[in-house]
Amino acid sequence: MSSTRRVVIAVFPGVDLLDVTGPAEVFALADQETGGAAGYQVELAGPTRGEVVTSAGLRLVADLSFDEVDGVLDTLLVPGAVDAGPGGQVARVDGDVVAWVARVTPLARRVVSVCVGAHLLAAAGLLDGKTATTHWSTAAQLAAEHPEVTVDPDPIFVRCGSVWTGAGISSCMDLALALVAEDLGEEVALTVARQLVMYLKRQGGQSQFSVPLSRPPATRRDIDDLRMFIVDHLDGDLSAAALAARMCLSERHFARVFRQETGTTPGAYVESARVEAARRLLEGTDRPLDQVAAACGLGSVETLHRALRKQIGTTPAAYRRRFRMTS
């Protein structure tokens, strides 16, 4: 049994509901899937104890007031809130919340912002000299108000040491899964992702997409099952002949059905899935290129180079430099 991982999530009037409940659900499922060994203990802290009305109009209940938060924290998670401005959404920066974040940050092993919560971290001075991300709609605001922060509006999340910043809305789930992966390993995070009917996203990086999710579900369940099989067996024989045999179809009929259901050929789909896996390894590990190529079923470094140039127009080394998870 691991020690308790205390997670304190800030809540305040107008806070984005999913920014709070999404990560909390991920941590709860991690506990469930490990039989309690994960040890996550989630607490909500607000300006006062009691009800807090969220941006969705639903109410959350703060377990603690800001003044009552003390002791050691594993994770301080700071979501955000927005107001409508003449040019669109504007991140709300409440001075009392900023002061509280600055006060409790030394108590925490890591500090995490979700969506426009990055504006609160920046106002507390936690992002000075760091690269950070936020919701795309307020990235320009963050950059203008905090020129000492390098704002990258594209990544799903950015990690700089013990400070993590996440992009907008549903990406809070990707960010929380990455925290679970850091704490408990990718197998646990993958198990949680499956329970959430999510794919385990790459841990950092730009232009996030998941090959199985990049196209709508097929009308045939067997094709959707085959897509999952492909992702889970990238280093195996995924030739059109092998996949057709698995489907008990002739190779010609299989190719026709697959294109009809997915909009692409089996070979192109497999290559895209392998490139997606290679991008995850390039972003999240230091494995040599020959190991990356082998693990993804691309075979050789030459094939890896060729596939990345074809799919995303860059080399493995350049991609790793640009999108490596840790700064």
C-alpha positions in Angstrom: 0.0 0.0 0.0 1.4 3.3 -1.0 1.3 6.4 1.2 -1.5 8.9 0.7 -1.2 11.2 -2.3 -3.1 14.3 -1.1 -4.6 16.3 -4.0 -6.1 19.7 -3.3 -8.2 21.2 -6.0 -9.1 24.9 -5.9 -12.7 25.8 -6.4 -14.2 29.3 -6.6 -17.3 30.9 -8.1 -17.4 30.4 -11.8 -14.8 27.7 -11.9 -15.0 25.4 -14.9 -16.8 22.3 -13.7 -15.0 19.7 -15.9 -11.6 21.2 -14.8 -12.5 20.0 -11.3 -14.4 16.8 -11.8 -12.4 15.4 -14.7 -9.1 15.1 -12.8 -11.0 14.0 -9.7 -12.6 11.1 -11.7 -9.2 10.0 -13.1 -7.7 9.9 -9.6 -10.7 8.0 -8.2 -10.5 5.4 -10.9 -6.7 5.0 -10.4 -7.5 4.2 -6.7 -10.2 1.8 -7.8 -8.1 0.0 -10.4 -5.2 -0.4 -7.9 -7.4 -1.6 -5.0 -6.7 1.6 -3.1 -2.9 1.3 -3.6 -2.7 4.6 -5.6 -3.6 6.4 -2.4 -5.2 9.5 -4.0 -7.1 11.7 -1.5 -8.9 14.5 -3.3 -10.0 17.6 -1.3 -11.7 20.7 -2.7 -10.6 24.0 -1.2 -12.5 27.3 -1.7 -12.7 30.8 -0.4 -15.0 29.4 2.3 -16.3 25.9 3.2 -19.5 24.9 1.5 -21.2 25.4 -1.8 -19.5 26.9 -4.8 -21.5 27.6 -8.0 -19.5 26.6 -11.1 -19.6 28.0 -14.6 -22.2 25.3 -15.5 -24.5 26.4 -12.7 -24.0 23.2 -10.8 -22.7 23.3 -7.2 -19.6 21.8 -5.7 -18.9 21.6 -2.0 -15.6 22.8 -0.7 -14.2 20.6 2.0 -11.9 23.3 3.3 -11.5 27.0 3.1 -8.4 28.4 1.6 -7.2 29.4 5.1 -7.6 25.9 6.4 -5.2 24.3 3.9 -2.0 23.4 5.5 0.3 20.4 5.9 2.0 18.5 3.0 0.3 18.3 -0.4 1.2 15.9 -3.1 -0.5 17.9 -5.9 -2.0 21.3 -5.9 -4.4 21.6 -8.9 -5.6 25.0 -10.0 -8.4 25.2 -12.5 -9.7 28.5 -14.0 -12.6 30.6 -14.9 -13.4 32.9 -17.8 -15.5 36.0 -18.3 -17.0 37.3 -21.5 -15.1 40.2 -23.0 -15.7 42.3 -26.1 -13.2 40.3 -28.1 -14.1 36.9 -26.7 -13.3 35.0 -23.5 -11.0 36.6 -20.9 -9.4 34.6 -18.2 -10.5 35.7 -14.7 -7.6 36.4 -12.3 -8.8 36.8 -8.7 -6.3 38.3 -6.4 -7.4 36.3 -3.4 -7.0 33.0 -5.3 -3.6 34.1 -6.6 -2.4 35.0 -3.1 -3.6 31.6 -1.8 -1.8 29.7 -4.6 1.4 31.6 -3.9 1.1 30.7 -0.2 0.4 27.0 -0.5 2.7 26.2 -3.4 5.7 25.5 -1.1 3.6 22.9 0.6 3.1 20.9 -2.7 5.3 18.4 -4.4 3.9 19.5 -7.8 1.6 22.3 -9.0 -0.8 21.8 -11.9 -3.0 24.3 -13.7 -5.9 23.2 -15.8 -7.1 25.3 -18.8 -7.1 29.0 -17.9 -5.8 28.2 -14.4 -2.4 28.9 -15.9 -3.2 32.6 -15.6 -3.4 32.2 -11.9 -0.1 30.4 -11.7 1.5 33.1 -13.8 0.1 35.9 -11.6 1.6 34.1 -8.6 5.0 34.1 -10.3 5.2 30.3 -10.7 5.6 30.4 -14.5 8.4 33.0 -14.8 11.1 31.7 -17.1 9.0 28.7 -18.0 7.2 27.4 -21.0 3.4 27.0 -20.4 0.2 26.4 -22.1 -3.4 27.3 -21.6 -6.7 27.3 -23.5 -6.1 28.5 -27.0 -8.6 31.3 -26.6 -6.7 33.0 -23.8 -3.1 32.2 -24.9 -2.6 35.7 -26.4 -3.9 37.2 -23.1 -1.4 35.1 -21.1 1.5 36.1 -23.3 0.6 39.8 -23.3 0.1 40.0 -19.5 3.2 37.8 -18.7 6.0 38.4 -21.2 8.3 36.5 -18.9 6.4 33.3 -19.7 7.0 31.4 -23.0 3.4 30.6 -24.0 2.9 27.7 -26.4 -0.8 27.5 -27.2 -0.6 24.1 -29.0 0.4 21.4 -26.6 -2.2 19.4 -24.6 0.0 20.1 -21.6 3.5 21.2 -20.7 5.7 20.1 -17.9 8.5 22.2 -16.5 10.0 20.5 -13.5 7.4 20.3 -10.8 5.0 22.7 -12.6 2.5 21.4 -15.1 0.2 23.5 -17.2 -2.7 22.0 -19.2 -4.7 23.2 -22.2 -8.5 23.6 -22.3 -11.6 21.7 -21.3 -11.4 18.0 -21.9 -7.6 18.0 -22.0 -7.8 18.0 -18.2 -8.3 14.3 -18.6 -5.2 13.8 -20.6 -3.2 15.8 -18.1 -4.6 13.8 -15.2 -3.8 10.6 -16.9 -0.2 11.8 -17.4 0.0 12.6 -13.7 -1.2 9.0 -12.9 1.4 7.6 -15.4 4.1 9.6 -13.6 3.0 8.3 -10.2 2.0 4.7 -10.9 3.3 3.8 -14.4 1.7 3.8 -17.8 0.0 0.4 -17.4 -2.2 1.8 -14.6 -2.8 5.0 -16.6 -3.8 2.9 -19.6 -6.2 0.8 -17.5 -7.8 4.0 -16.2 -8.0 5.4 -19.7 -9.8 2.3 -20.9 -12.4 2.6 -18.1 -13.0 6.2 -19.2 -13.4 5.0 -22.8 -10.4 7.2 -23.7 -7.1 6.5 -25.4 -4.0 7.2 -23.4 -2.8 10.4 -25.0 0.8 11.2 -25.6 2.4 12.7 -22.6 3.1 16.1 -23.9 3.6 17.4 -27.4 1.8 19.3 -30.1 -0.8 18.5 -32.7 -2.3 15.9 -30.4 -4.5 13.3 -32.1 -5.1 9.6 -31.6 -5.3 7.4 -34.7 -8.2 5.3 -33.4 -10.1 8.6 -32.6 -9.2 10.5 -35.7 -12.0 9.0 -37.6 -15.6 8.3 -36.6 -16.6 4.9 -35.3 -17.2 2.3 -38.1 -20.6 1.0 -38.7 -19.2 -2.5 -38.4 -18.1 -3.5 -34.9 -15.6 -6.0 -36.3 -13.7 -3.1 -38.0 -13.6 -1.1 -34.8 -12.3 -4.2 -33.0 -9.7 -4.6 -35.7 -8.6 -0.9 -35.2 -8.0 -1.6 -31.5 -6.1 -4.8 -32.4 -3.8 -2.8 -34.7 -3.0 -0.2 -32.0 -2.3 -3.0 -29.5 -0.1 -5.1 -31.8 2.0 -2.5 -33.7 5.2 -4.6 -33.6 3.4 -7.6 -35.1 2.4 -8.7 -38.6 -0.1 -6.1 -39.7 0.1 -6.7 -43.4 -3.1 -6.5 -45.4 -3.0 -10.3 -45.9 -2.6 -10.9 -42.1 -5.4 -8.5 -41.2 -7.7 -10.0 -43.9 -7.1 -13.5 -42.5 -8.0 -12.3 -39.0 -11.2 -10.9 -40.4 -11.9 -14.2 -42.3 -12.2 -12.2 -45.6 -10.4 -12.3 -48.9 -7.7 -9.7 -49.1 -9.5 -7.9 -51.8 -12.9 -7.8 -50.0 -11.2 -6.8 -46.8 -9.4 -3.9 -48.4 -12.8 -2.7 -49.9 -14.6 -3.0 -46.6 -11.8 -1.3 -44.6 -11.7 1.7 -46.9 -15.4 2.0 -46.9 -15.5 2.0 -43.1 -12.4 4.1 -42.4 -11.8 6.2 -45.5 -8.3 4.9 -45.9 -6.4 1.7 -46.9 -5.2 -0.8 -44.3 -1.6 0.0 -45.1 -2.0 3.7 -44.6 -3.9 3.2 -41.4 -1.3 0.9 -40.0 1.5 3.3 -40.9 -0.4 6.2 -39.2 -0.9 4.1 -36.1 2.8 3.3 -36.0 3.9 6.9 -36.5 1.5 7.9 -33.7 3.2 5.4 -31.4 6.6 6.6 -32.4 5.6 10.2 -31.6 4.6 9.1 -28.1 7.9 7.4 -27.5 9.9 10.3 -28.9 8.0 12.7 -26.7 8.0 10.7 -23.5 11.2 8.5 -23.5 14.9 8.7 -24.3 14.9 5.4 -26.1 17.3 5.2 -29.0 15.8 5.5 -32.5 16.3 1.9 -33.4 14.4 0.8 -30.3 11.6 3.3 -31.1 11.4 1.9 -34.6 11.3 -1.7 -33.4 8.7 -1.0 -30.7 6.4 0.6 -33.2 6.7 -2.0 -35.9 8.6 0.4 -38.3 11.5 -2.0 -38.3 14.5 0.3 -38.9 15.6 3.8 -38.3 15.5 4.5 -42.0 11.8 3.5 -42.1 11.1 5.6 -39.0 12.7 8.7 -40.7 10.8 8.1 -43.9 7.4 7.6 -42.1 7.8 10.7 -40.0 8.8 12.8 -43.0 5.8 11.5 -44.9 3.3 11.9 -42.0 4.4 15.1 -40.2 7.2 16.6 -42.3 10.1 16.3 -39.9 12.8 14.0 -38.6 12.7 11.9 -35.4 15.5 14.0 -33.8 13.9 17.3 -34.7 10.5 16.1 -33.4 12.0 14.9 -30.1 13.8 18.3 -29.6 10.6 20.2 -30.2 8.1 18.1 -28.4 10.0 16.4 -25.6 7.7 16.2 -22.5 10.2 17.6 -20.0 11.9 20.9 -20.5 
